[in-house]
Amino acid sequence: MSSALGERRHDDRIVSLEQLDGEAVVVKRYASADPAPIFAAMRSLWCSPLGSGRQPPGLPRPIALDAQAIVMEWVDGPVLGVRGSPGRTID
């Protein structure tokens, strides 16, 4: 991935907007949580009617997981909902 285009901090994670193979993606780096169960829940939702089956999809497509981060597609527009304190989220 290229360097971050923008970075914001939530209470428990750093959220950055980056480029992956020319595509804008959001990378959430978790400081105090295991991202694996979160990614699994995101994949489950993506496979539901709210995800890829809806036009447009109701949530971003989860792309990748590593030990500390989740990568998902960037969806332009206002934030519709957040978990916990939004901190200084990407506008």
MDTraj code that builds the backbone (N, CA, C; nanometers):
import mdtraj as md
import numpy as np

residues = "MET SER SER ALA LEU GLY GLU ARG ARG HIS ASP ASP ARG ILE VAL SER LEU GLU GLN LEU ASP GLY GLU ALA VAL VAL VAL LYS ARG TYR ALA SER ALA ASP PRO ALA PRO ILE PHE ALA ALA MET ARG SER LEU TRP CYS SER PRO LEU GLY SER GLY ARG GLN PRO PRO GLY LEU PRO ARG PRO ILE ALA LEU ASP ALA GLN ALA ILE VAL MET GLU TRP VAL ASP GLY PRO VAL LEU GLY VAL ARG GLY SER PRO GLY ARG THR ILE ASP".split()
xyz = np.array([
    [0.0843, -0.1177, 0.0000],
    [0.0000, 0.0000, 0.0000],
    [0.0885, 0.1236, 0.0000],
    [0.0347, 0.2273, -0.0558],
    [0.1083, 0.3530, -0.0554],
    [0.0940, 0.4204, 0.0803],
    [0.1609, 0.5328, 0.0956],
    [0.1501, 0.6057, 0.2214],
    [0.0076, 0.6562, 0.2409],
    [-0.0260, 0.6813, 0.3650],
    [-0.1618, 0.7228, 0.3994],
    [-0.1964, 0.8564, 0.3351],
    [-0.3160, 0.8652, 0.2804],
    [-0.3667, 0.9905, 0.2263],
    [-0.4275, 1.0758, 0.3355],
    [-0.4721, 1.0135, 0.4400],
    [-0.5299, 1.0839, 0.5544],
    [-0.5355, 0.9866, 0.6700],
    [-0.5211, 1.0363, 0.7908],
    [-0.5247, 0.9475, 0.9063],
    [-0.6033, 1.0135, 1.0171],
    [-0.6898, 0.9357, 1.0818],
    [-0.7704, 0.9834, 1.1933],
    [-0.7663, 0.8785, 1.3025],
    [-0.7863, 0.9204, 1.4257],
    [-0.7828, 0.8262, 1.5376],
    [-0.9199, 0.8155, 1.6039],
    [-0.9616, 0.6917, 1.6247],
    [-1.0748, 0.6609, 1.7106],
    [-1.0144, 0.6297, 1.8470],
    [-1.0973, 0.6023, 1.9454],
    [-1.0446, 0.5694, 2.0778],
    [-0.9562, 0.4452, 2.0754],
    [-0.9925, 0.3439, 1.9954],
    [-0.9205, 0.2163, 1.9997],
    [-0.8554, 0.1777, 1.8678],
    [-0.8585, 0.2655, 1.7668],
    [-0.8025, 0.2278, 1.6382],
    [-0.7622, 0.3509, 1.5581],
    [-0.6645, 0.3311, 1.4710],
    [-0.6228, 0.4351, 1.3777],
    [-0.6878, 0.4030, 1.2441],
    [-0.7526, 0.4997, 1.1849],
    [-0.8200, 0.4810, 1.0566],
    [-0.7494, 0.5677, 0.9542],
    [-0.7041, 0.5052, 0.8451],
    [-0.6363, 0.5826, 0.7417],
    [-0.6958, 0.5515, 0.6056],
    [-0.6920, 0.6494, 0.5183],
    [-0.7341, 0.6344, 0.3800],
    [-0.6075, 0.6154, 0.2989],
    [-0.5967, 0.5022, 0.2292],
    [-0.4757, 0.4684, 0.1553],
    [-0.5111, 0.4206, 0.0156],
    [-0.4105, 0.3932, -0.0645],
    [-0.4278, 0.3388, -0.1986],
    [-0.3765, 0.1951, -0.2009],
    [-0.4538, 0.1032, -0.2585],
    [-0.4146, -0.0363, -0.2762],
    [-0.4432, -0.0723, -0.4201],
    [-0.3390, -0.0958, -0.4967],
    [-0.3541, -0.1274, -0.6395],
    [-0.4395, -0.0235, -0.7116],
    [-0.4188, 0.1041, -0.6789],
    [-0.4903, 0.2126, -0.7439],
    [-0.6311, 0.2368, -0.6926],
    [-0.6740, 0.1595, -0.5945],
    [-0.8085, 0.1726, -0.5379],
    [-0.7992, 0.2378, -0.4003],
    [-0.8893, 0.3334, -0.3721],
    [-0.8941, 0.3932, -0.2390],
    [-0.9494, 0.2905, -0.1410],
    [-0.8787, 0.2719, -0.0299],
    [-0.9220, 0.1784, 0.0732],
    [-0.9092, 0.2442, 0.2096],
    [-0.9851, 0.1942, 0.3042],
    [-0.9753, 0.2358, 0.4436],
    [-0.9014, 0.1250, 0.5166],
    [-0.8025, 0.1634, 0.5967],
    [-0.7279, 0.0679, 0.6783],
    [-0.7532, 0.1038, 0.8242],
    [-0.8075, 0.0078, 0.8992],
    [-0.8296, 0.0275, 1.0424],
    [-0.7271, -0.0567, 1.1174],
    [-0.6392, 0.0100, 1.1908],
    [-0.5374, -0.0573, 1.2704],
    [-0.5830, -0.0600, 1.4163],
    [-0.5990, -0.1788, 1.4701],
    [-0.6508, -0.1959, 1.6053],
    [-0.5380, -0.2053, 1.7057],
    [-0.5391, -0.1183, 1.8064],
    [-0.4343, -0.1146, 1.9078],
    [-0.4603, -0.2143, 2.0197],
    [-0.5861, -0.2352, 2.0561],
    [-0.6145, -0.3160, 2.1750],
    [-0.7183, -0.4243, 2.1507],
    [-0.7453, -0.4565, 2.0263],
    [-0.8457, -0.5589, 1.9970],
    [-0.7931, -0.6497, 1.8863],
    [-0.8400, -0.7742, 1.8866],
    [-0.8081, -0.8683, 1.7799],
    [-0.9045, -0.8393, 1.6649],
    [-0.8551, -0.7996, 1.5482],
    [-0.9455, -0.7649, 1.4397],
    [-1.0113, -0.8855, 1.3718],
    [-0.9661, -1.0078, 1.3990],
    [-1.0200, -1.1254, 1.3303],
    [-1.1713, -1.1428, 1.3487],
    [-1.2254, -1.1351, 1.4732],
    [-1.3703, -1.1503, 1.4869],
    [-1.4478, -1.0351, 1.4208],
    [-1.3894, -0.9169, 1.4213],
    [-1.4538, -0.8021, 1.3579],
    [-1.4593, -0.8242, 1.2074],
    [-1.3484, -0.8706, 1.1493],
    [-1.3431, -0.8993, 1.0060],
    [-1.4419, -1.0098, 0.9698],
    [-1.4513, -1.1144, 1.0532],
    [-1.5456, -1.2233, 1.0277],
    [-1.6891, -1.1717, 1.0262],
    [-1.7223, -1.0833, 1.1193],
    [-1.8566, -1.0249, 1.1220],
    [-1.8803, -0.9382, 0.9981],
    [-1.7786, -0.8628, 0.9567],
    [-1.7916, -0.7807, 0.8357],
    [-1.8152, -0.8686, 0.7134],
    [-1.7408, -0.9799, 0.7022],
    [-1.7590, -1.0722, 0.5890],
    [-1.8995, -1.1308, 0.5898],
    [-1.9482, -1.1661, 0.7080],
    [-2.0829, -1.2212, 0.7199],
    [-2.1869, -1.1200, 0.6725],
    [-2.1726, -0.9954, 0.7169],
    [-2.2653, -0.8909, 0.6728],
    [-2.2538, -0.8655, 0.5230],
    [-2.1305, -0.8698, 0.4696],
    [-2.1106, -0.8457, 0.3267],
    [-2.1828, -0.9530, 0.2443],
    [-2.1879, -1.0755, 0.2969],
    [-2.2546, -1.1855, 0.2265],
    [-2.4059, -1.1854, 0.2463],
    [-2.4559, -1.0965, 0.3301],
    [-2.5997, -1.0863, 0.3549],
    [-2.6635, -0.9920, 0.2527],
    [-2.7963, -0.9795, 0.2517],
    [-2.8619, -0.8862, 0.1586],
    [-2.8195, -0.7404, 0.1766],
    [-2.7652, -0.7046, 0.2932],
    [-2.7190, -0.5677, 0.3160],
    [-2.5893, -0.5385, 0.2417],
    [-2.5126, -0.6410, 0.2120],
    [-2.3813, -0.6236, 0.1508],
    [-2.3848, -0.6225, -0.0001],
    [-2.3153, -0.7187, -0.0593],
    [-2.2958, -0.7191, -0.2041],
    [-2.4259, -0.7348, -0.2817],
    [-2.5300, -0.7913, -0.2203],
    [-2.6562, -0.8111, -0.2899],
    [-2.7408, -0.6856, -0.3039],
    [-2.7090, -0.5821, -0.2322],
    [-2.7861, -0.4580, -0.2363],
    [-2.7207, -0.3605, -0.3342],
    [-2.8008, -0.2836, -0.4043],
    [-2.7476, -0.1852, -0.4996],
    [-2.7876, -0.0455, -0.4583],
    [-2.6973, 0.0442, -0.4197],
    [-2.5570, 0.0105, -0.3939],
    [-2.5446, -0.0670, -0.2635],
    [-2.4300, -0.1332, -0.2433],
    [-2.4126, -0.2084, -0.1174],
    [-2.4330, -0.1191, 0.0045],
    [-2.4870, -0.1781, 0.1110],
    [-2.5147, -0.1036, 0.2332],
    [-2.3954, -0.0880, 0.3239],
    [-2.2832, -0.1482, 0.2890],
    [-2.1624, -0.1343, 0.3683],
    [-2.0416, -0.1594, 0.2799],
    [-1.9235, -0.1131, 0.3236],
    [-1.8032, -0.1317, 0.2435],
    [-1.7616, -0.2788, 0.2350],
    [-1.7012, -0.3165, 0.1244],
    [-1.6525, -0.4533, 0.1040],
    [-1.5254, -0.4750, 0.1856],
    [-1.5250, -0.5737, 0.2764],
    [-1.4022, -0.6066, 0.3475],
    [-1.3063, -0.6747, 0.2500],
    [-1.1808, -0.6286, 0.2472],
    [-1.0851, -0.6780, 0.1482],
    [-0.9815, -0.7714, 0.2092],
    [-0.9209, -0.7320, 0.3216],
    [-0.8109, -0.8114, 0.3767],
    [-0.8004, -0.7929, 0.5270],
    [-0.7324, -0.8884, 0.5886],
    [-0.7088, -0.8888, 0.7330],
    [-0.5641, -0.9271, 0.7573],
    [-0.4989, -0.8591, 0.8507],
    [-0.3712, -0.9082, 0.9019],
    [-0.3771, -0.9024, 1.0538],
    [-0.2660, -0.9235, 1.1205],
    [-0.2659, -0.9359, 1.2663],
    [-0.3180, -0.8121, 1.3384],
    [-0.3042, -0.6952, 1.2805],
    [-0.3429, -0.5720, 1.3494],
    [-0.4381, -0.4830, 1.2699],
    [-0.4760, -0.5197, 1.1476],
    [-0.5528, -0.4258, 1.0651],
    [-0.6555, -0.4960, 0.9776],
    [-0.7590, -0.4202, 0.9451],
    [-0.8602, -0.4602, 0.8482],
    [-0.8554, -0.3593, 0.7343],
    [-0.8579, -0.4109, 0.6110],
    [-0.8626, -0.3262, 0.4919],
    [-1.0002, -0.3435, 0.4295],
    [-1.0649, -0.2307, 0.3991],
    [-1.1970, -0.2359, 0.3356],
    [-1.2044, -0.1281, 0.2289],
    [-1.2999, -0.1441, 0.1383],
    [-1.3123, -0.0441, 0.0330],
    [-1.3550, 0.0899, 0.0915],
    [-1.3146, 0.1969, 0.0264],
    [-1.3557, 0.3320, 0.0627],
    [-1.4894, 0.3601, -0.0045],
    [-1.5879, 0.4027, 0.0719],
    [-1.7183, 0.4429, 0.0186],
    [-1.7315, 0.5917, 0.0439],
    [-1.7382, 0.6683, -0.0629],
    [-1.7483, 0.8132, -0.0504],
    [-1.8851, 0.8522, 0.0037],
    [-1.8897, 0.9543, 0.0856],
    [-2.0156, 1.0038, 0.1388],
    [-2.0098, 1.0176, 0.2897],
    [-2.1187, 1.0625, 0.3488],
    [-2.1204, 1.0829, 0.4941],
    [-2.1189, 0.9500, 0.5692],
    [-2.0607, 0.9525, 0.6889],
    [-2.0616, 0.8350, 0.7759],
    [-2.2043, 0.8148, 0.8250],
    [-2.2559, 0.6928, 0.8080],
    [-2.3935, 0.6648, 0.8476],
    [-2.4043, 0.6125, 0.9893],
    [-2.2972, 0.5558, 1.0413],
    [-2.2994, 0.5034, 1.1772],
    [-2.1608, 0.4605, 1.2182],
    [-2.1329, 0.4682, 1.3472],
    [-2.0022, 0.4289, 1.3992],
    [-2.0211, 0.3523, 1.5280],
    [-1.9200, 0.2718, 1.5622],
    [-1.9198, 0.1974, 1.6877],
    [-1.8357, 0.2757, 1.7866],
    [-1.8903, 0.3063, 1.9011],
    [-1.8140, 0.3769, 2.0041],
    [-1.7924, 0.5230, 1.9672],
    [-1.6946, 0.5825, 2.0301],
    [-1.6640, 0.7216, 2.0042],
    [-1.6007, 0.7365, 1.8659],
    [-1.6528, 0.8238, 1.7806],
    [-1.5958, 0.8377, 1.6474],
    [-1.4613, 0.9092, 1.6465],
    [-1.4230, 0.9728, 1.7557],
    [-1.2970, 1.0451, 1.7563],
    [-1.2942, 1.1441, 1.6422],
    [-1.1818, 1.1508, 1.5718],
    [-1.1711, 1.2383, 1.4551],
    [-1.1764, 1.1525, 1.3297],
    [-1.2952, 1.1058, 1.2917],
    [-1.3088, 1.0170, 1.1777],
    [-1.2797, 1.0894, 1.0474],
    [-1.2516, 1.0086, 0.9455],
    [-1.2317, 1.0657, 0.8124],
    [-1.3616, 1.1310, 0.7700],
    [-1.3541, 1.2567, 0.7293],
    [-1.4752, 1.3294, 0.6894],
    [-1.5307, 1.2755, 0.5607],
])
top = md.Topology()
chain = top.add_chain()
for i, resn in enumerate(residues, 1):
    res = top.add_residue(resn, chain, resSeq=i)
    for name in ("N", "CA", "C"):
        top.add_atom(name, md.element.get_by_symbol(name[0]), res)
traj = md.Trajectory(xyz[None], top)
